[in-house]
Amino acid sequence: MPAYPTASVANTSKPRSTDFYPKSRETVFAMSKRAGDLLLTAPFITLFLIQLVHHEMWRDELYAFGIAVASPTLSSVFWHLHYEGHPWLWYALLWVVSRFTTSPVGMKALQAVIGTAIYLVIGVGSPFSRLEKILLFLCYYISFEYTVISRMYGVVLLLTLVYIRQRTLHPERVLRGALLLGLMASTDMMAVFLSGALFIEYNFSALAVRDMASGPGKRQLAWGALIYLGLTGLSVWSLTPRPDISWQSYGHPFQSAADPKHFFGAVVRYVVLPYFPVLRPGSFWNAFPTHPNHHLVCLGISLPLILGSYYVLFHRHRNLLLLVGLTIVVLVAFGHLIFLGSVRHYGFTFLAFLAAIWFLRSQSPRLPTLAYVLLGLTAVSGIYAGLQAWQRPFSNAGSTARWLITNHLDTAPIVGTPDTAVASIAILLDRPIYMLECSCSDRYMLFSNRRDSFRESQIPDRIVTAMRELHVTSFLYLCSVPLSTEEQSAISNKGLTVKLLASFTGAQIIVNEDFHVYRIGDVDQSSLALSER
């Protein structure tokens, strides 16, 4: 594949006086094709918007918006980033939105714009045929994970698509490409790796051009590198953890470095799972077990088939083989040594594959059959995920918050655990909640080590501490796992009553997205008017 395809030059000659708004057959055909592409894309955009409105946001979506709302300035946003493990771009966008509204609906509006742009770039701005576009629209990561869920991954996908389009149509625009890659690196840690692979692919292709007159000059490449590395450096700096960050939720880096099973698991996840992201019915999302021995064996059989498909597809194009191979190697290394990740992270291998087939398609009349097979696999998962999203709520945080508001309990004192779950309720209600982990009240989730000393066995004692520090005689208690008989007995032995008011169960996310609402207090509950409605 030529590294720098020649762009066509528009005819700028003036029309003759006898021609009134002349249109060539090519122009008419192009306009007709674009209209047809819009008609093809419009139903998928409509379906995406319906899914977005229906989607119940989960904690990771809400955490970022909670930080944006709680940050009075952009410098405050950057302060919080050192507890998050994510770069700055998505949080900066949310901070702008939060200046107009403190409702997470504003985040959904932003995601609607991003998702619509993704569909339009693929539908109208890509070189794919209409059948290929339909398969892409149905792919799991495009139809659900990176569009319906309001997180930074939608920004990564959009920037990737815009960069690929610019890379194939105008490869000589080095600075614009470097800016896009730098912004991509500013969205997520995995995006740093993907953007780096794309950056290396571009420079590899540029240096491979023997006649440098047909490619960018060395000065342009140097300036492009400076722009990209500068933005990437800012991104990496914003990722640097603070000394008092909590490692409780994610574990410590390098703790499994010498475990060969862990390494094999990382390989399977980042090579195979992008094409099998939905593994079981029911709770389809991120349902890969923590120690998936039997899954690893089954999926491991597909490993040589997927790697062989990459080789067959791209072995004639060294730059594309480099792009996909380098992305996989770095992602697997990071997953094994630092953080294994989940289904949203595995999709970055798919993004590298998408970039490679876009490049390939820009030079060929159709994609190879193997590309259709891989796209078809993710399309099946995308269709299934879209249907399952209507069977069960993605999270019950929204249902719980709405129940509290409807029953006029949203202003009552609220205590809860785990903090990773009840922080979502605090953000949805836009008010602080007392969290047992840190023995403090907050309206968003801060991953500091102030929470690391908490143990579930301390729940009864910390409930008593919460009542004392809040200066109340009763409160609402939220938890994602119902209180056991032993816990209720321990609380009762401290002179408090425990009564279950409501339960919200059956969320797609099986960890910390179900909620149970209790009333805990002394014998006289009348002071808080926590009546059952």
N, C-alpha and C positions, 0 to 999 in steps of 0.2 A: 504494500500500500504506500503510495507516495506520501511523504511526511507533510508536504505543503501543496495541496491541490490548488490549481489555478482557479481563481474566482472569475466568473463571467463579468464582462463590462457592459453596463447599460448603454443603450443607444441614446445619445444626447443631442442628436441632430434635430433641428427645428422641423415641424411638420409643414408640408406644402400648404399654400393658402386654400387649395381645393379640398384639403382634408380637414374635416371638422371633428376634433377629438378622435383621431384614428386609433384603432386598437388592432394589433396583430393577432393572428390566431393563437400564438403562444400566450399572449396576455390574457385573452379570453379564456383559454384553457386553464391558466394558472388561477384566475379568479374563480372559475367554476370548481377547480380542485379545492381551493381554500374554503369555499362555501360548503362543499361536501364534507371536508374535514371538520368544520365547525358543527355541522349537523350530526356527524358521528360522535363528536366530543361532548356536545351539550347534554345528552342523557346521562353520561357518566358523571359529569359535573353535578347535575341535579341529584343523582343518587348519592354522591359524596356528601353534598350539603345536608341531605336528609339524614344520612348516617351520623354526620357531625352533630346535628341538633339532638339526635336521639342518644348519642353517646354520653354515659355517665363518667365524668372525669375521675381519675384515681389519684392517689397521693403524689406520685412523681410529677404529674401535670400541675397539681395545685401547689406543691412546694415552691416551684419557681415563681409562680404568680404571688404567693404569699411574701416571698423575699422582695419582689418588686414593689408591692404595696407598702411594706414595712421600711423601705429605703427612701429617705427624704431626698437623697442626692445620688448621682451616679457613682461617686466615690464610695458611698455606703453600699451600693450594689457590688462593687469590686471587693469590698471588705468581706461580704458574705460569700463571694465566690470561692474563697480559700477554704471554706467548709463544705463546698458542694462537689468539687471534682469535675466541674464543667467550665468551659471558657465563657467569654463575656457576651457574645453577640445576641443570643436568644434572650438573656436577662435584660440587656439594654433595650431591646424591642419591647419586652413586657413592661419595663419601667416607663417607657413613653406611654404605653396604653394605660398604665395605672395612674397616670396624671389626669386622665379623663374619667376613669371609673375604677372603683375598688371591687367590682363584681367580676368573677372569673368568666362571665359571659363575654367580657371584652377580649379575653384571651382566645375564646372560640372564634370571635369575629376576625381576629388576626390570623388564626389558623385557616379560616375560610378563604381569606385572600391568598394565603400561601398555597393551599391545596388547589384552588382554582387555577392559579398560575402554573402549577405543576402539570395539570391536565392540559392546559392550553399549549404549553411548550411541547409536550409530547404529541398532542393532537394536531397542531397546526405548524409547529416549528421543527419537527423531526423528519428524517428521511425515510421513516418506516412506512410500509404499506398499511392499508387499513386493517387487514387481518392482524398484522404484527402490532398495530396500535391497540387493537381490542385485547390481545393477549397481555400487553403491557398494562392497560387499564385494569385488568382483572388480577394482575400479580399481587400477591399478599402485601408486599411492602408499599406498593403504590395505592392499592385500593383500601388499605386499612392502617397498617402500622405507622407509616410515615405521613399520613394525611388525616385520618380520623382522630388519632391521638395527638393532642396539642402539646408537642414537645419540640426540642431543637432539631430533631431528625428531619422534620419537614423542610426546614431551612437548608439543611445539608443536601437533601434531594434536589431542591429547587436550584441551589447554586451549582450542584453537579451537572444538572441538565443544561443550565445556561452556559456553563463553561464548555461542556462537550459541544454544544451548538457553535459557540464562538471558535472553539479549537478546530472544528472541521470546515467552517465557512471562511473564517478569517484568522488562520494560524499566524499571520504576520503581526497581529496585534498583541505583542508580547506583554505590554504593561497592563492591558485590560485583563488578559488571562491571569497574570500574576496577582492582580487585585482580587479576582474571583476566587482563586485558590487560597489566598491569604484570608479572605472572609470565611471560606469554607473551613479552614483550620481554626477559626475563631468560634466555632459552634459546638464542637464535641471532641473529646480525646481521640475517638476512633476516626473522626474526620481529619485530624492532624495526619494520621497515617495514610488515609485515602488521598488527601490533597498532596502529600509528599510523593506518593506513587505517581500521581498524575503529573506533578512537577518534574519528576525524574523522567517520565515517559516523554514529555515535551522536549526536554533538553537532550535526551538521547536521540530523538528523531531529528532535532535541529542540527546536532553535531554530526549526524549520519549523512546529512546532505553534503555531497561533495562540492557542489557549486553553491557557495554561501550567498551568491547574489540572488538565488531563488528563495532564500530563507532569511531569518532575522540576523542582524549583525551582532557581533560580540558585545558591543556597548549596550544594545537593547537587552540582550540576555543578562548582562550584568545588572542593569537597572531592574529588570524583572525579578532577578534573584534577590536583590536588596529589598524590594517591596514585599515579596512573599516571605522571606526570612524575618523581616521586621514584624509583620503581622503575626507570624507563627510564634515568634519570640514573645510577643505580648500575650498570645493565647497560652503558651506554656507557663508564663509567669502567673497568669490568673488561675492556673490549675495547681499551683504550688500549695500544698496543704499547710495549715497553721500548726504550730506545735501542740495546741490543745484540741486538735480535731479528734472526733470519735472514730475508732476503727471497728466498733462493735458490730455494725450492720454488714460490713463488707469483708472483714478479715484483714490480715496483714499481708503486704506484698512478699513474694518469694517463699511463702510458707509451704507451698507444694512443689517447689522447683525440682526436687529430686524424685518426684512420684511419676513413674512412667505411665500409669493409668490416667493420671490427671492430664498428662501431655497428650495422650491418645484422645481423651475426651475433648480437649481443646481443638485438636485437628478435626475431629468429626463435627464439632459444633460449627466451626468457621468454614469448613469445606462443603459439608453435606447438608446441614440443617437450613441454610438459606433456601434450599429447594424443597424442604419438608418442614416448614415452620409450624405446621399444625399436626400434632402427633396423635391426639386422642380426642374423642367426643366429650361433650360437657364443658368443663373448664379448659377451653382450647388454648387460651393465651399463656404463653411462657410455661407450658405444662411439662417441659422436659425435666425429669427427676434429678435431684441433686447427685445421686450416684446411679446413673442409668446403665447398669452393667448389661442387661439384656438389650436395651435400646442401642447401646454402643456396638454390640456385636452385629445386630441387624443393620444398623446404619453404616457400620464399618465396611460391610460388603459393598455398599454403594460408593465408598471412597475412591477406589481405583477407577470406577466408571466416570465419576465426576471429573477427576483429574485428567483422565484420558480424553474426555470430551473437550476440556480446555485445550489440550495439546492439539487435537485434531482441528479445532476451530481456529486456533491462532498461531500454529507453528510456522506458517508462512509470513507472519507479521511479528517480527521480533519485538517491536515496541509494545504490541498488545499483549504478547505473552509475558513480557517484563512487567507490564502494568498489573495484570491479574496475579501473576506469581508473586511479585513483591508485596502486594496488598495482603495476600493470604499468609505469607511468611511472617510479616510484622504483626498481623492480627493474632495469629496462633501464638507467637512468642509473648505478646502482651497478655493474651488470655491465660496462658500457662503460668507466667511469672508474676503477673500483677493482679489481674481481675478477670475471672472467667467470663463474666458477662451473661447476657440473656438474649432472647430472640431479637430484640431491637439492635443489638450489637452485631449479631451474626449477619444482619442484612447488609453490612458494608461490603462483604464479599459480593453480594448481588449487585451493589452499586458499581463496583469495579467491572463486573461482567456486563452490566448495562452500558457503561462507557465504552467498553471494547466492542460490543456488537453495534453500537451507534457508529463508531469509527468504521467498522467493517461494512455496515450497510451504506454508508455514504459513498463507498467505492464499488458497490456491487448491486445488481438489480434485485437480488433477494438474499435473505439470510440462509445459511446452511441448515439442513434438517435438524442437526443436533441443537442448534439454538432454539428452534421451535419446541423441541422436547423439554429443554430446561425451562423455557418460559411457560410451557404448558403445566409443568409441575407446580410452579409457584402460583399459576392462575387457579388451579384446583384448590389450593390452600386459601387463596383470596376469596373465592366464591363461598367456600365452607365457613370461613371466619365471618364474612358478611352476614350469612344466614344465622350463625350462632350468636352474633351480637344482638339479635332480636329475641333470642330465647331466654337469656338471663341478663340482668344488668351487669355492666362491666365492673362497677363498684357500687356499694350501698351507702357511700358517704353522702351523696346528694339526697337520697331517700331519707336518711336519718336527719339531715339538716332541715329538710322540708317538714318532717314530722314535728320537730322541735318548734319550728315557727308556727305551724298550724295550731299546735296545742299551747301556744303562748309560753313556751318553756325556754325560748332562745336567750332570754335575759337572765335566767336563773343561774346560780353558781354551778359550774360544771367542772368535774374532775375526771381524768381518764388515763388509760394506759392500753396499749403501748403508745408512746408519743408519736411514733411513725404513722399510727392510724388516726388518733384524735386530732392531730395537727390539721388534717384535712377538714374536719368539722369546724375548727377555729377559723380557717381561711374562708370557708363557705359562709359562716355566720359573721365574719369580719369582727371578731371579738376574741379576747384571750381566754384560754382554757388552762386550768391547773393540771400539769402533767406530773405523774408520780415519779418518772425517771429522774427528773432534775429537781423535783420538789419546788417547782416554780410555775408561774403563769406566763404564757406566751401565746401569740397569735399566728405563729408560723413555726417551722421546724428548723432548729439549729443543731447541726451535727457536731457538737462539742463534747469533750470528755466529761462534762458535768453530769451526763446521763449514764456513764459506763459502770458505775458502782451498783446500779439497781439490779435486784433479783426478784423474780416473781414471788418468792416466799415472803418478801417484804411488803406485799400489797396491804394486808390488814393494818400493819403499823403505819405505813405511809398514808393510808386513808385517814387515820386518826390525826396524823400530822397535818394533813391538808385541811381538815375541819378546824383545827386550832389556828392555822396560819390564815385561813380565809375568814375567821371570826363568824362562822355560821353554825347553825344547829342541824342543818341538813343540806344536801346537794344532790345533783344528778351525777351518776357515775356511768361513764361510757367505756366500753371495752370491746375488743374484737373477738374474744373468746369468752363464753359465759362463765361466770363465777362457779367454781366447783362447790360441792357440798361442804368440803373441808374449809374452803375460803369463807363461805357464808357463815359457817359455825364460828370461825375465828373472829370474824367481824362482829357477830352477835355477842360473843364473849366479852367484847369491849364495850358493851352497852349500847350498841347501835342496831337499828332495824335495817333489813335489806329486802327490797321488793322490786321485782322485774316489771317494768312498765311496757317495754316494746322490744322486739327483735327484728332485725333486717338481715336476712341470710340468703345464700344462693348466688353470691357474686361470681362472675367469671374468674376474677383474681381470687385465688383461694387463701391467700395469706393477708390478714389485716385489712380486708375490705368488707367484711361483715361487721355489724355493730349490734350491741345489746345495751339497752338503756335501763339503768336501775335508779331507784331512789334510796339513798342511804341517809340516815339521820337518827336523832333520838326519838323518844316516844311521841313527843309533840311535834308534828310536822306542819302545823298550821301557819307558822311564820313565813314560809316561802310560798304558800298557796300552790303547792305542786299537786294540784288536783288531777285526777285521771279523767281525760276527756275522750 
